[in-house]
């Protein structure tokens, strides 16, 4: 006898394609009763058949879009036609056309798009290839948007509206691929402020997707060139053409340097100096350094920053700090505002260009000691990863790394994603449901944005890895080249399905924890005492999770033991630098001074016999 059972089958909430809508409300209830076993068996068989077909439909498959079911675009005839006149460009242009909407005029809409969706104004984007003057790029309900996915979902109302075209340059790379990319023009790879990009003046317009209509926008303005910063007694600026990068990209490519000279540099011509390399995002000038006290009209954090910058200037010029050269590298490239300071199949041989071309040039120009024992590197976030990677990939070129809140150093915790084992990157998937993964949080664990939201932000900003955003530079630096010459993505940009073959490439080439573990017999003797990592236990981007895995691995090392350090700031967000008593934002303002003291002491301790440890210690 079959025992009395009752099955209730109710499908989870999923995004259902139109072709499968008949299954979205499917319900089955099968009762198996002791009194009617034959009927019960027939009902059970029917249940199994229906369940099989239900599970086979796309409604139960991996998500097919980053647009949730409740937000699928509705029909709308509203469209924007964005063009440029011959007066701003007589030639056809390649690039990305943006439509920007804002609910306020606090700034131009192009300056109000934010990573955190709850704080961002709206943009849409479409690619253009050979767009001729007078011809329009069309943005309608089919164009992907951020934070709202579709133009058809914009509430009716008054908006400040702006158009922009980000130009692409054609590169004939040394690997045989021809690609169209946004060339950096001295702005640090930001399409909203890139010189030569076209834009319109903001206009206040009533928009109603239900009523429809056509809105025409003419891009009559060109973003002007950026004036280069001027040298001072203390701060010098250099720009060199890199032979390595020029060969890779098939056109002249440059590296920039901001160099801070120590007190007494000009009055001690016999002195040679250690070099401290500051890694990080693009800097127009050396902002932590101010020659004058804060202006009286400054308030809030701007005033605090100015006070710390002036104090740094006083410490630097008074001789209270070790006499060293500080180098800030400018390595913006067609993908991002910096290169991650390593060699990459997509971005180019930036690691070699920095160590073989730029740094030797700087040391020659400004009397650096020019030996590995007299160099150290530091940085935060992107710069934290670069500082650690530079030490790992060039273990004898540097004599110490201070990595603050580094980007993922173990891809088992690529923020909250394990790229080796997880199936989906954008969601956490269970048996009956899937939930969005967090990408950014407050220290109280409030979610500021999700992986899905950030991926859509990236997709709107550019296709084929050309967004200039964080997700795309990670893929560009760490990933292989795809068959079309652009980045081969780590996961599908819309479904989030991870490509585990690409993940293996990432692991073998750029997973720093994996590489250190794999190659410790070779790397270990060259890295003893050199690795110092700092992170808050509530890092905004969950970067503390990967750091903990790195520490666990390094603590198991022997023959030799790594003999470095890890410093965790209790409940500190991004980017903790080793001052637990201060908020991370304030602690970062004294990070350079602390690194100078620690790195100089280590250099003196480890300097080889006969090394110059006196000329710079006047």
Secondary structure, 3 states (H helix, E strand, C coil): CCCCEEEEEECCCCCCCHHHHHHCCCEEEEEECCCCHHHHHHHHHHHHHHHHHHHHCHHHCCCCCCCCHHHCCCCCCCEEEEECCCCCCCCCEEEEEEEEEECCCCCCHHHCCCCCHHHCCEEEEEEEEEECCCCCEEECCCCCEECCCCHHHCCCEEEEEEEEEEECEEEECCCCCEEEECCCCCCCCCCCCCCCCEECCCEEEEECCCCCCEEEEECCEECCCCCCCCCCCCEEEEEEECHHHHHHHCCCCEEEEEEECCCCCCCCCCCCEEEEEEECCCCCCCCCCCCCCCCCCCCHHHHHHHHHHHHHHHHHHHCCCCCEEEEEEECCCCCCCCCCCCEECCCEEHHHHHHHHHHHHHHHHCCECCCHHHEEEEEECHHHHHHHHHHHHCCCCCCCEEEECCCCCCHHHECCECCCCCCECCEEECCCCEEECEEEECCCCCEEEEHHHHHHHHHHHCCCCCCCCHHHHHHHHHCCECCCCCECCCECCCCCEECHHHHHHHHHHHCHHHHHHHCHHHHHHHHCCCEEEEEECCCCCCHHHHHHHHHHHHCCCCCCCCCCEEEEECCCCCCCCCCCCCCHHHHHHHHHHHHHHHHHHHHHHHCCCCCCCCCCCC
